[in-house]
């Protein structure tokens, strides 16, 4: 995971044309150096890039990308000088952390220290095998309940009820459920902390629990 910060005077990553050029540069070196670009995100003057590398070190990849992009920026603005901060910041992630990291809030992803603390903290690796039997039981009963009610699993009420049931009847944490459901952890917390569950969701949960 690599963070690059632009000089505040140029605000490069707020310009769509310059963002496109930056991503075009990344793609060019992705093909040349055989790494995989997973995502690029932006917030203000900061760019967050997550890549999967093989043998070539991150330093070599970033040197080529930033040198090429800086050359383009000098031509674009018509003069030399620093357009990007001197140093990028990088955090190494193992593949097993990736889905959980991608489910984090962008504000957390933009803080390398938070990512490092996450990696160091024990018990944060998602091991779905531990919960597989219990989770499968919930999934089967949940789908059977939806069939009886005649509701689409993609329906908003069905998705929210699914989150409630996963929390009640499995050992999955909010963060793990967020990864499974492809939502943020804060969204899961908000659903679980509601004072009143809507009627349609209540019907699904009652149907599930009555089987």
N, CA, C and O of each residue as an XYZ file, in Angstrom:
844
protein
N       0.853     -1.170      0.000
C       0.000      0.000      0.000
C       0.896      1.229      0.000
O       1.770      1.355      0.858
N       0.695      2.131     -0.942
C       1.587      3.281     -1.118
C       0.785      4.579     -1.096
O      -0.228      4.703     -1.783
N       1.250      5.550     -0.295
C       0.630      6.865     -0.254
C       1.588      7.899     -0.843
O       2.756      7.976     -0.462
N       1.066      8.688     -1.778
C       1.834      9.758     -2.409
C       1.099     11.067     -2.137
O      -0.113     11.155     -2.328
N       1.838     12.083     -1.690
C       1.199     13.372     -1.395
C       1.701     14.446     -2.346
O       2.902     14.587     -2.575
N       0.752     15.203     -2.897
C       1.091     16.306     -3.786
C       1.375     17.562     -2.973
O       0.902     17.703     -1.846
N       2.145     18.465     -3.550
C       2.371     19.767     -2.937
C       1.039     20.527     -2.909
O       0.305     20.555     -3.897
N       0.744     21.138     -1.763
C      -0.544     21.826     -1.593
C      -0.765     22.938     -2.618
O      -1.907     23.281     -2.922
N       0.319     23.501     -3.151
C       0.178     24.617     -4.100
C      -0.417     24.174     -5.435
O      -0.978     24.984     -6.173
N      -0.288     22.870     -5.740
C      -0.732     22.396     -7.061
C      -2.021     21.572     -6.995
O      -2.770     21.508     -7.970
N      -2.280     20.930     -5.823
C      -3.536     20.187     -5.646
C      -3.792     19.240     -6.817
O      -4.888     19.205     -7.376
N      -2.766     18.476     -7.175
C      -2.776     17.638     -8.374
C      -3.902     16.607     -8.376
O      -4.549     16.394     -9.402
N      -4.136     15.973     -7.238
C      -5.073     14.849     -7.215
C      -6.536     15.276     -7.149
O      -7.430     14.434     -7.069
N      -6.779     16.598     -7.183
C      -8.158     17.083     -7.309
C      -8.520     17.369     -8.756
O      -9.668     17.693     -9.062
N      -7.541     17.251     -9.649
C      -7.731     17.517    -11.074
C      -7.958     16.189    -11.803
O      -7.072     15.335    -11.837
N      -9.148     16.020    -12.385
C      -9.492     14.748    -13.023
C      -8.511     14.375    -14.132
O      -8.131     13.210    -14.259
N      -8.101     15.354    -14.932
C      -7.171     15.075    -16.027
C      -5.835     14.559    -15.492
O      -5.256     13.628    -16.052
N      -5.351     15.161    -14.414
C      -4.077     14.735    -13.840
C      -4.211     13.384    -13.133
O      -3.284     12.575    -13.162
N      -5.355     13.140    -12.504
C      -5.586     11.806    -11.905
C      -5.561     10.733    -12.986
O      -4.953      9.678    -12.805
N      -6.220     10.999    -14.104
C      -6.235     10.029    -15.203
C      -4.829      9.765    -15.730
O      -4.476      8.626    -16.038
N      -4.024     10.835    -15.830
C      -2.649     10.674    -16.308
C      -1.821      9.870    -15.316
O      -1.002      9.039    -15.709
N      -2.034     10.117    -14.043
C      -1.328      9.367    -12.996
C      -1.660      7.877    -13.097
O      -0.768      7.030    -13.040
N      -2.941      7.569    -13.246
C      -3.350      6.167    -13.350
C      -2.863      5.544    -14.648
O      -2.528      4.360    -14.682
N      -2.822      6.324    -15.703
C      -2.275      5.839    -16.974
C      -0.794      5.481    -16.812
O      -0.327      4.478    -17.352
N      -0.068      6.308    -16.065
C       1.350      6.036    -15.798
C       1.513      4.758    -14.982
O       2.387      3.940    -15.267
N       0.668      4.593    -13.970
C       0.721      3.370    -13.153
C       0.469      2.146    -14.022
O       1.179      1.146    -13.913
N      -0.543      2.222    -14.887
C      -0.892      1.090    -15.752
C       0.255      0.732    -16.703
O       0.500     -0.439    -16.993
N       0.942      1.760    -17.175
C       2.055      1.504    -18.096
C       3.156      0.695    -17.413
O       3.718     -0.236    -17.990
N       3.448      1.076    -16.168
C       4.491      0.343    -15.449
C       3.967     -0.981    -14.876
O       4.744     -1.902    -14.624
N       2.675     -1.069    -14.676
C       2.079     -2.341    -14.254
C       2.377     -3.415    -15.293
O       2.735     -4.541    -14.947
N       2.228     -3.064    -16.558
C       2.509     -4.009    -17.638
C       4.004     -4.288    -17.746
O       4.415     -5.426    -17.976
N       4.807     -3.251    -17.580
C       6.251     -3.419    -17.740
C       6.872     -4.230    -16.599
O       7.742     -5.069    -16.833
N       6.425     -3.979    -15.369
C       7.050     -4.601    -14.201
C       6.259     -5.776    -13.627
O       6.675     -6.383    -12.640
N       5.135     -6.091    -14.233
C       4.341     -7.266    -13.842
C       3.876     -7.225    -12.384
O       3.944     -8.233    -11.681
N       3.408     -6.072    -11.937
C       2.723     -6.019    -10.649
C       1.236     -5.864    -10.939
O       0.850     -5.624    -12.083
N       0.406     -5.998     -9.919
C      -1.049     -5.888    -10.102
C      -1.583     -4.676     -9.341
O      -1.414     -4.576     -8.126
N      -2.219     -3.767    -10.053
C      -2.864     -2.624     -9.417
C      -4.237     -3.064     -8.912
O      -5.076     -3.488     -9.708
N      -4.478     -2.969     -7.618
C      -5.742     -3.391     -7.026
C      -6.709     -2.214     -6.905
O      -7.893     -2.345     -7.218
N      -6.212     -1.077     -6.456
C      -7.083      0.099     -6.362
C      -6.249      1.370     -6.244
O      -5.107      1.343     -5.784
N      -6.844      2.484     -6.669
C      -6.273      3.816     -6.438
C      -7.395      4.683     -5.884
O      -8.482      4.730     -6.461
N      -7.145      5.372     -4.769
C      -8.134      6.252     -4.162
C      -7.484      7.606     -3.904
O      -6.262      7.719     -3.811
N      -8.327      8.628     -3.790
C      -7.812      9.981     -3.589
C      -8.579     10.682     -2.479
O      -9.775     10.463     -2.285
N      -7.858     11.529     -1.759
C      -8.486     12.387     -0.757
C      -7.636     13.648     -0.623
O      -6.537     13.610     -0.070
N      -8.150     14.753     -1.130
C      -7.393     15.999     -1.085
C      -6.113     15.898     -1.886
O      -6.128     15.615     -3.084
N      -5.002     16.134     -1.203
C      -3.709     16.112     -1.894
C      -3.040     14.734     -1.857
O      -1.900     14.585     -2.297
N      -3.741     13.736     -1.337
C      -3.128     12.421     -1.131
C      -3.716     11.381     -2.083
O      -4.921     11.352     -2.336
N      -2.829     10.528     -2.605
C      -3.230      9.377     -3.412
C      -2.867      8.108     -2.665
O      -1.759      7.981     -2.143
N      -3.801      7.171     -2.615
C      -3.564      5.852     -2.018
C      -3.602      4.811     -3.121
O      -4.575      4.728     -3.871
N      -2.548      4.019     -3.221
C      -2.484      2.970     -4.237
C      -2.176      1.642     -3.547
O      -1.241      1.558     -2.750
N      -2.945      0.621     -3.847
C      -2.660     -0.721     -3.341
C      -2.281     -1.595     -4.527
O      -3.053     -1.737     -5.475
N      -1.090     -2.179     -4.472
C      -0.586     -3.026     -5.559
C      -0.117     -4.359     -4.994
O       0.270     -4.455     -3.829
N      -0.157     -5.371     -5.828
C       0.402     -6.684     -5.463
C       1.674     -6.879     -6.271
O       1.638     -6.906     -7.501
N       2.793     -7.013     -5.581
C       4.076     -7.124     -6.264
C       4.596     -8.557     -6.201
O       4.129     -9.366     -5.399
N       5.578     -8.860     -7.069
C       6.199    -10.184     -7.052
C       7.657    -10.040     -6.623
O       7.948     -9.951     -5.430
N       8.566    -10.018     -7.582
C       9.988     -9.964     -7.238
C      10.535     -8.549     -7.147
O      11.424     -8.276     -6.341
N      10.012     -7.655     -7.963
C      10.550     -6.301     -8.013
C      10.159     -5.510     -6.761
O       8.985     -5.524     -6.388
N      11.090     -4.827     -6.102
C      10.749     -4.080     -4.881
C       9.877     -2.866     -5.165
O       9.905     -2.302     -6.259
N       9.107     -2.477     -4.164
C       8.236     -1.307     -4.284
C       9.027     -0.056     -4.636
O       8.558      0.786     -5.402
N      10.228      0.065     -4.076
C      11.041      1.265     -4.320
C      11.340      1.452     -5.802
O      11.296      2.578     -6.296
N      11.644      0.372     -6.521
C      11.931      0.456     -7.954
C      10.681      0.849     -8.734
O      10.740      1.691     -9.630
N       9.556      0.239     -8.391
C       8.291      0.539     -9.060
C       7.925      2.010     -8.871
O       7.585      2.701     -9.832
N       7.998      2.484     -7.623
C       7.601      3.854     -7.338
C       8.572      4.869     -7.931
O       8.155      5.942     -8.368
N       9.849      4.544     -7.951
C      10.815      5.452     -8.567
C      10.469      5.700    -10.031
O      10.511      6.837    -10.501
N      10.127      4.635    -10.747
C       9.793      4.761    -12.167
C       8.483      5.527    -12.367
O       8.398      6.407    -13.223
N       7.462      5.185    -11.572
C       6.159      5.844    -11.708
C       6.270      7.339    -11.404
O       5.781      8.166    -12.173
N       6.904      7.684    -10.299
C       6.958      9.084     -9.881
C       7.888      9.919    -10.759
O       7.629     11.100    -10.991
N       8.970      9.309    -11.248
C       9.855     10.036    -12.163
C       9.124     10.384    -13.451
O       9.202     11.512    -13.936
N       8.411      9.399    -14.003
C       7.674      9.615    -15.243
C       6.549     10.622    -15.048
O       6.346     11.500    -15.886
N       5.819     10.497    -13.945
C       4.683     11.390    -13.698
C       5.160     12.823    -13.426
O       4.525     13.784    -13.862
N       6.273     12.962    -12.709
C       6.825     14.295    -12.441
C       7.264     14.969    -13.742
O       7.081     16.173    -13.916
N       7.838     14.195    -14.640
C       8.244     14.737    -15.943
C       7.023     15.280    -16.685
O       7.080     16.350    -17.291
N       5.918     14.531    -16.632
C       4.681     14.996    -17.269
C       4.176     16.273    -16.595
O       3.753     17.207    -17.277
N       4.218     16.319    -15.255
C       3.729     17.487    -14.521
C       4.533     18.737    -14.859
O       3.973     19.827    -14.976
N       5.843     18.581    -15.015
C       6.674     19.731    -15.359
C       6.259     20.319    -16.713
O       6.226     21.536    -16.891
N       5.944     19.432    -17.660
C       5.478     19.891    -18.963
C       4.094     20.507    -18.875
O       3.802     21.500    -19.542
N       3.249     19.917    -18.052
C       1.867     20.391    -17.904
C       1.833     21.802    -17.303
O       1.085     22.659    -17.772
N       2.637     22.038    -16.275
C       2.646     23.342    -15.612
C       3.631     24.320    -16.262
O       3.603     25.516    -15.975
N       4.500     23.804    -17.140
C       5.417     24.682    -17.860
C       6.643     25.107    -17.095
O       7.329     26.048    -17.493
N       6.932     24.421    -15.991
C       8.149     24.734    -15.235
C       8.496     23.562    -14.329
O       7.665     22.694    -14.059
N       9.753     23.556    -13.862
C      10.201     22.502    -12.960
C       9.762     22.794    -11.535
O       8.822     23.554    -11.302
N      10.447     22.186    -10.598
C      10.082     22.359     -9.193
C       9.271     21.183     -8.682
O       8.737     20.396     -9.463
N       9.183     21.073     -7.383
C       8.522     19.930     -6.760
C       7.002     20.045     -6.849
O       6.401     21.018     -6.393
N       6.417     19.041     -7.438
C       4.955     18.974     -7.488
C       4.440     17.924     -6.497
O       3.285     17.964     -6.073
N       5.333     16.975     -6.136
C       4.994     15.913     -5.199
C       5.941     15.995     -4.007
O       7.074     16.459     -4.129
N       5.463     15.540     -2.863
C       6.321     15.509     -1.682
C       7.504     14.575     -1.937
O       7.416     13.645     -2.738
N       8.613     14.841     -1.238
C       9.860     14.115     -1.501
C       9.723     12.607     -1.349
O      10.271     11.846     -2.146
N       9.002     12.180     -0.339
C       8.965     10.743     -0.050
C       7.536     10.221     -0.058
O       6.627     10.849      0.483
N       7.353      9.066     -0.679
C       6.080      8.361     -0.557
C       6.141      7.530      0.718
O       7.216      7.318      1.279
N       4.982      7.063      1.173
C       4.923      6.204      2.360
C       4.332      4.865      1.943
O       3.326      4.814      1.234
N       4.959      3.788      2.385
C       4.515      2.451      1.970
C       4.351      1.552      3.183
O       5.123      1.627      4.139
N       3.334      0.700      3.132
C       3.087     -0.323      4.149
C       2.906     -1.641      3.428
O       2.141     -1.726      2.467
N       3.603     -2.668      3.881
C       3.502     -3.991      3.249
C       2.362     -4.785      3.888
O       2.273     -4.891      5.111
N       1.505     -5.331      3.052
C       0.376     -6.134      3.522
C       0.489     -7.550      2.986
O       0.927     -7.754      1.854
N       0.098     -8.528      3.791
C      -0.035     -9.899      3.292
C      -1.395    -10.047      2.629
O      -2.335     -9.323      2.960
N      -1.500    -10.983      1.696
C      -2.748    -11.157      0.953
C      -3.942    -11.408      1.865
O      -5.056    -10.971      1.576
N      -3.700    -12.124      2.986
C      -4.836    -12.470      3.842
C      -5.435    -11.253      4.540
O      -6.546    -11.333      5.064
N      -4.714    -10.120      4.557
C      -5.248     -8.905      5.151
C      -6.026     -8.064      4.144
O      -6.763     -7.158      4.533
N      -5.872     -8.353      2.866
C      -6.306     -7.420      1.836
C      -7.789     -7.079      1.893
O      -8.146     -5.901      1.902
N      -8.662     -8.087      1.933
C     -10.100     -7.816      1.919
C     -10.514     -6.964      3.117
O     -11.345     -6.065      2.994
N      -9.932     -7.252      4.261
C     -10.304     -6.501      5.456
C      -9.806     -5.061      5.371
O     -10.497     -4.134      5.793
N      -8.617     -4.880      4.830
C      -8.086     -3.528      4.664
C      -8.937     -2.726      3.686
O      -9.206     -1.547      3.915
N      -9.364     -3.368      2.589
C     -10.185     -2.674      1.599
C     -11.549     -2.280      2.150
O     -12.204     -1.382      1.622
N     -11.974     -2.959      3.218
C     -13.267     -2.637      3.828
C     -13.163     -1.484      4.827
O     -14.175     -1.012      5.345
N     -11.946     -1.038      5.093
C     -11.758      0.062      6.038
C     -12.251      1.386      5.450
O     -12.382      1.543      4.237
N     -12.515      2.324      6.349
C     -12.868      3.667      5.930
C     -11.648      4.312      5.270
O     -10.512      4.055      5.668
N     -11.889      5.153      4.256
C     -10.784      5.789      3.540
C      -9.912      6.606      4.487
O      -8.692      6.637      4.324
N     -10.511      7.262      5.465
C      -9.742      8.090      6.386
C      -8.729      7.250      7.155
O      -7.652      7.743      7.491
N      -9.055      5.989      7.440
C      -8.123      5.094      8.120
C      -7.047      4.596      7.169
O      -5.884      4.463      7.550
N      -7.438      4.323      5.933
C      -6.470      3.856      4.945
C      -5.399      4.906      4.666
O      -4.270      4.566      4.311
N      -5.748      6.165      4.825
C      -4.805      7.239      4.543
C      -3.851      7.497      5.708
O      -3.034      8.416      5.643
N      -3.943      6.708      6.756
C      -3.065      6.851      7.911
C      -2.195      5.601      8.039
O      -2.655      4.586      8.563
N      -0.938      5.654      7.567
C      -0.068      4.467      7.603
C       0.104      3.883      8.989
O       0.238      2.668      9.135
N       0.102      4.733     10.015
C       0.297      4.233     11.371
C      -0.870      3.354     11.811
O      -0.672      2.363     12.514
N      -2.091      3.714     11.399
C      -3.247      2.887     11.730
C      -3.155      1.525     11.054
O      -3.505      0.503     11.644
N      -2.678      1.519      9.802
C      -2.522      0.253      9.095
C      -1.464     -0.605      9.769
O      -1.646     -1.813      9.917
N      -0.366      0.008     10.177
C       0.701     -0.748     10.846
C       0.209     -1.344     12.159
O       0.528     -2.488     12.484
N      -0.576     -0.563     12.921
C      -1.126     -1.077     14.172
C      -2.075     -2.235     13.905
O      -2.104     -3.216     14.648
N      -2.846     -2.107     12.842
C      -3.776     -3.176     12.453
C      -3.020     -4.470     12.167
O      -3.423     -5.545     12.610
N      -1.906     -4.356     11.413
C      -1.125     -5.531     11.044
C      -0.508     -6.180     12.274
O      -0.448     -7.405     12.373
N      -0.050     -5.354     13.213
C       0.616     -5.890     14.404
C      -0.354     -6.516     15.395
O       0.013     -7.402     16.167
N      -1.569     -6.054     15.365
C      -2.536     -6.519     16.368
C      -2.898     -7.989     16.141
O      -3.234     -8.381     15.023
N      -2.832     -8.776     17.169
C      -3.111    -10.203     17.050
C      -4.599    -10.450     16.837
O      -5.457     -9.689     17.287
N      -4.864    -11.525     16.147
C      -6.247    -11.947     15.971
C      -7.006    -11.202     14.916
O      -8.226    -11.343     14.830
N      -6.324    -10.397     14.091
C      -7.029     -9.626     13.089
C      -7.097    -10.321     11.729
O      -7.797     -9.846     10.834
N      -6.393    -11.421     11.561
C      -6.477    -12.139     10.293
C      -7.829    -12.829     10.214
O      -8.226    -13.535     11.141
N      -8.525    -12.630      9.125
C      -9.818    -13.280      8.952
C      -9.610    -14.748      8.622
O      -8.992    -15.074      7.609
N     -10.104    -15.612      9.444
C     -10.003    -17.044      9.179
C     -11.421    -17.595      9.108
O     -11.984    -18.030     10.113
N     -11.995    -17.569      7.895
C     -13.374    -17.997      7.742
C     -13.557    -19.492      8.006
O     -14.673    -19.947      8.255
N     -12.454    -20.260      7.953
C     -12.561    -21.703      8.183
C     -13.054    -21.983      9.601
O     -13.804    -22.933      9.824
N     -12.629    -21.152     10.563
C     -13.032    -21.357     11.954
C     -14.547    -21.265     12.089
O     -15.162    -21.996     12.865
N     -15.133    -20.354     11.320
C     -16.570    -20.097     11.439
C     -17.384    -20.766     10.322
O     -18.595    -20.562     10.230
N     -16.728    -21.552      9.485
C     -17.378    -22.032      8.262
C     -18.646    -22.838      8.549
O     -19.682    -22.605      7.926
N     -18.572    -23.772      9.475
C     -19.718    -24.633      9.742
C     -20.908    -23.823     10.253
O     -22.031    -23.993      9.778
N     -20.657    -22.943     11.221
C     -21.734    -22.148     11.798
C     -22.303    -21.157     10.784
O     -23.515    -20.957     10.713
N     -21.417    -20.540     10.003
C     -21.861    -19.569      9.009
C     -22.684    -20.245      7.921
O     -23.675    -19.685      7.453
N     -22.277    -21.446      7.518
C     -23.024    -22.190      6.488
C     -24.439    -22.493      6.965
O     -25.394    -22.419      6.192
N     -24.563    -22.834      8.242
C     -25.878    -23.112      8.826
C     -26.774    -21.880      8.716
O     -27.938    -21.987      8.331
N     -26.232    -20.718      9.053
C     -26.995    -19.469      8.986
C     -27.377    -19.163      7.545
O     -28.514    -18.777      7.275
N     -26.436    -19.330      6.616
C     -26.695    -19.024      5.219
C     -27.825    -19.896      4.660
O     -28.720    -19.394      3.980
N     -27.782    -21.184      4.946
C     -28.802    -22.104      4.430
C     -30.184    -21.761      4.981
O     -31.164    -21.718      4.237
N     -30.254    -21.519      6.285
C     -31.548    -21.195      6.893
C     -32.054    -19.836      6.410
O     -33.254    -19.658      6.201
N     -31.154    -18.892      6.235
C     -31.524    -17.556      5.768
C     -32.119    -17.623      4.365
O     -33.155    -17.013      4.099
N     -31.461    -18.368      3.456
C     -31.953    -18.479      2.088
C     -33.288    -19.210      2.048
O     -34.154    -18.882      1.237
N     -33.455    -20.190      2.912
C     -34.726    -20.915      2.986
C     -35.844    -19.985      3.456
O     -36.968    -20.056      2.960
N     -35.533    -19.125      4.400
C     -36.508    -18.149      4.907
C     -36.929    -17.186      3.806
O     -38.115    -16.891      3.657
N     -35.961    -16.695      3.035
C     -36.280    -15.767      1.942
C     -37.138    -16.435      0.881
O     -38.035    -15.804      0.323
N     -36.872    -17.713      0.596
C     -37.685    -18.446     -0.381
C     -39.126    -18.535      0.084
O     -40.050    -18.374     -0.714
N     -39.325    -18.790      1.367
C     -40.683    -18.910      1.909
C     -41.418    -17.564      1.877
O     -42.619    -17.511      1.614
N     -40.689    -16.488      2.145
C     -41.296    -15.157      2.137
C     -41.459    -14.624      0.721
O     -42.341    -13.809      0.451
N     -40.588    -15.098     -0.193
C     -40.606    -14.608     -1.569
C     -39.860    -13.295     -1.721
O     -40.307    -12.396     -2.433
N     -38.715    -13.188     -1.047
C     -37.940    -11.950     -1.102
C     -36.587    -12.187     -1.769
O     -35.970    -13.238     -1.599
N     -36.144    -11.196     -2.525
C     -34.852    -11.242     -3.200
C     -33.731    -10.994     -2.185
O     -33.828    -10.056     -1.393
N     -32.655    -11.823     -2.187
C     -31.537    -11.607     -1.252
C     -30.873    -10.241     -1.417
O     -30.247     -9.738     -0.484
N     -31.010     -9.637     -2.606
C     -30.396     -8.334     -2.853
C     -31.232     -7.181     -2.300
O     -30.775     -6.038     -2.280
N     -32.454     -7.475     -1.852
C     -33.326     -6.445     -1.284
C     -32.670     -5.831     -0.044
O     -32.022     -6.528      0.736
N     -32.842     -4.552      0.121
C     -32.202     -3.835      1.238
C     -32.567     -4.437      2.591
O     -31.700     -4.622      3.446
N     -33.839     -4.741      2.784
C     -34.268     -5.322      4.058
C     -33.647     -6.697      4.290
O     -33.288     -7.051      5.413
N     -33.528     -7.466      3.205
C     -32.927     -8.792      3.315
C     -31.453     -8.684      3.693
O     -30.969     -9.441      4.535
N     -30.746     -7.754      3.079
C     -29.321     -7.582      3.379
C     -29.108     -7.144      4.823
O     -28.198     -7.625      5.498
N     -29.950     -6.232      5.291
C     -29.823     -5.777      6.678
C     -30.152     -6.896      7.668
O     -29.474     -7.047      8.685
N     -31.189     -7.675      7.372
C     -31.544     -8.804      8.240
C     -30.423     -9.836      8.260
O     -30.150    -10.443      9.295
N     -29.774    -10.033      7.112
C     -28.668    -10.975      7.021
C     -27.531    -10.561      7.951
O     -26.937    -11.405      8.621
N     -27.230     -9.268      7.993
C     -26.175     -8.765      8.875
C     -26.537     -9.006     10.336
O     -25.693     -9.424     11.128
N     -27.784     -8.743     10.690
C     -28.241     -8.966     12.067
C     -28.097    -10.440     12.446
O     -27.633    -10.754     13.542
N     -28.488    -11.336     11.556
C     -28.446    -12.769     11.848
C     -27.012    -13.291     11.925
O     -26.706    -14.152     12.751
N     -26.149    -12.778     11.081
C     -24.743    -13.191     11.146
C     -24.132    -12.796     12.488
O     -23.345    -13.546     13.066
N     -24.497    -11.629     12.971
C     -23.942    -11.167     14.256
C     -24.508    -11.967     15.416
O     -23.804    -12.257     16.383
N     -25.793    -12.326     15.315
C     -26.426    -13.042     16.424
C     -26.007    -14.503     16.494
O     -25.845    -15.048     17.586
N     -25.831    -15.140     15.344
C     -25.702    -16.595     15.315
C     -24.358    -17.122     14.817
O     -24.214    -18.324     14.594
N     -23.382    -16.249     14.641
C     -22.028    -16.706     14.317
C     -21.049    -15.977     15.234
O     -21.435    -15.088     15.993
N     -19.792    -16.361     15.152
C     -18.748    -15.710     15.939
C     -18.039    -14.619     15.155
O     -17.019    -14.097     15.605
N     -18.566    -14.270     13.987
C     -17.942    -13.244     13.158
C     -18.019    -11.878     13.834
O     -19.026    -11.549     14.461
N     -16.968    -11.094     13.709
C     -16.949     -9.730     14.233
C     -17.624     -8.791     13.238
O     -17.896     -9.172     12.100
N     -17.889     -7.578     13.670
C     -18.471     -6.579     12.758
C     -17.588     -6.364     11.535
O     -18.089     -6.243     10.417
N     -16.285     -6.316     11.747
C     -15.368     -6.083     10.630
C     -15.403     -7.250      9.645
O     -15.388     -7.041      8.432
N     -15.450     -8.464     10.158
C     -15.509     -9.637      9.287
C     -16.817     -9.676      8.497
O     -16.826    -10.030      7.318
N     -17.910     -9.313      9.147
C     -19.199     -9.244      8.451
C     -19.146     -8.170      7.368
O     -19.684     -8.357      6.277
N     -18.503     -7.053      7.667
C     -18.377     -5.969      6.681
C     -17.653     -6.457      5.436
O     -18.040     -6.122      4.316
N     -16.611     -7.242      5.627
C     -15.869     -7.792      4.487
C     -16.751     -8.731      3.677
O     -16.766     -8.662      2.448
N     -17.488     -9.608      4.356
C     -18.370    -10.554      3.670
C     -19.457     -9.843      2.883
O     -19.784    -10.232      1.761
N     -20.017     -8.789      3.487
C     -21.145     -8.087      2.874
C     -20.717     -6.962      1.928
O     -21.547     -6.331      1.273
N     -19.387     -6.725      1.872
C     -18.838     -5.666      0.995
C     -19.393     -4.285      1.358
O     -19.792     -3.502      0.497
N     -19.402     -4.022      2.660
C     -19.800     -2.703      3.162
C     -18.752     -2.265      4.178
O     -17.847     -3.032      4.502
N     -18.866     -1.046      4.679
C     -17.923     -0.576      5.690
C     -18.315     -1.113      7.064
O     -19.468     -1.473      7.303
N     -17.337     -1.157      7.954
C     -17.613     -1.597      9.320
C     -18.575     -0.643     10.009
O     -19.419     -1.075     10.794
N     -18.458      0.645      9.726
C     -19.368      1.610     10.341
C     -20.810      1.380      9.896
O     -21.740      1.605     10.670
N     -21.002      0.927      8.638
C     -22.357      0.625      8.154
C     -22.938     -0.555      8.928
O     -24.113     -0.546      9.296
N     -22.110     -1.568      9.171
C     -22.559     -2.733      9.952
C     -22.929     -2.296     11.371
O     -23.974     -2.690     11.890
N     -22.088     -1.495     11.988
C     -22.342     -1.018     13.359
C     -23.643     -0.223     13.433
O     -24.410     -0.348     14.387
N     -23.877      0.597     12.408
C     -25.093      1.410     12.387
C     -26.343      0.537     12.301
O     -27.338      0.795     12.978
N     -26.282     -0.502     11.458
C     -27.415     -1.421     11.314
C     -27.686     -2.149     12.624
O     -28.840     -2.317     13.017
N     -26.624     -2.583     13.300
C     -26.780     -3.367     14.530
C     -27.181     -2.521     15.741
O     -27.690     -3.053     16.728
N     -26.956     -1.219     15.670
C     -27.238     -0.361     16.831
C     -28.582      0.355     16.748
O     -28.899      1.177     17.608
N     -29.372      0.051     15.723
C     -30.671      0.724     15.592
C     -31.597      0.366     16.755
O     -31.599     -0.770     17.229
N     -32.379      1.340     17.206
C     -33.310      1.102     18.315
C     -34.475      0.228     17.876
O     -34.973     -0.579     18.660
N     -34.913      0.380     16.629
C     -36.053     -0.394     16.138
C     -35.731     -0.981     14.772
O     -35.276     -0.274     13.873
N     -35.968     -2.270     14.627
C     -35.748     -2.951     13.356
C     -37.022     -2.842     12.512
O     -38.106     -3.150     13.008
N     -36.920     -2.415     11.262
C     -38.104     -2.289     10.393
C     -38.897     -3.590     10.299
O     -38.360     -4.678     10.505
N     -40.184     -3.456      9.984
C     -41.098     -4.603      9.993
C     -40.658     -5.718      9.047
O     -40.703     -6.890      9.421
N     -40.232     -5.376      7.827
C     -39.842     -6.412      6.862
C     -38.647     -7.202      7.366
O     -38.597     -8.424      7.225
N     -37.691     -6.507      7.951
C     -36.531     -7.203      8.512
C     -36.943     -8.098      9.673
O     -36.450     -9.216      9.820
N     -37.850     -7.590     10.489
C     -38.346     -8.367     11.634
C     -39.004     -9.657     11.163
O     -38.826    -10.709     11.778
N     -39.776     -9.577     10.059
C     -40.422    -10.773      9.516
C     -39.394    -11.813      9.084
O     -39.581    -13.009      9.307
N     -38.308    -11.352      8.462
C     -37.248    -12.270      8.024
C     -36.595    -12.933      9.224
O     -36.397    -14.148      9.242
N     -36.262    -12.129     10.225
C     -35.585    -12.659     11.416
C     -36.482    -13.645     12.168
O     -36.010    -14.683     12.632
N     -37.767    -13.326     12.288
C     -38.708    -14.245     12.952
C     -38.862    -15.542     12.173
O     -38.918    -16.626     12.753
N     -38.929    -15.414     10.840
C     -39.025    -16.596      9.993
C     -37.811    -17.487     10.149
O     -37.925    -18.712     10.187
N     -36.646    -16.862     10.238
C     -35.387    -17.601     10.414
C     -35.400    -18.332     11.760
O     -35.088    -19.520     11.836
N     -35.763    -17.610     12.807
C     -35.693    -18.172     14.153
C     -36.787    -19.196     14.444
O     -36.672    -19.975     15.390
N     -37.831    -19.198     13.648
C     -38.930    -20.154     13.884
C     -38.679    -21.506     13.230
O     -39.427    -22.453     13.473
N     -37.642    -21.614     12.407
C     -37.394    -22.882     11.714
C     -36.777    -23.903     12.661
O     -36.498    -25.032     12.255
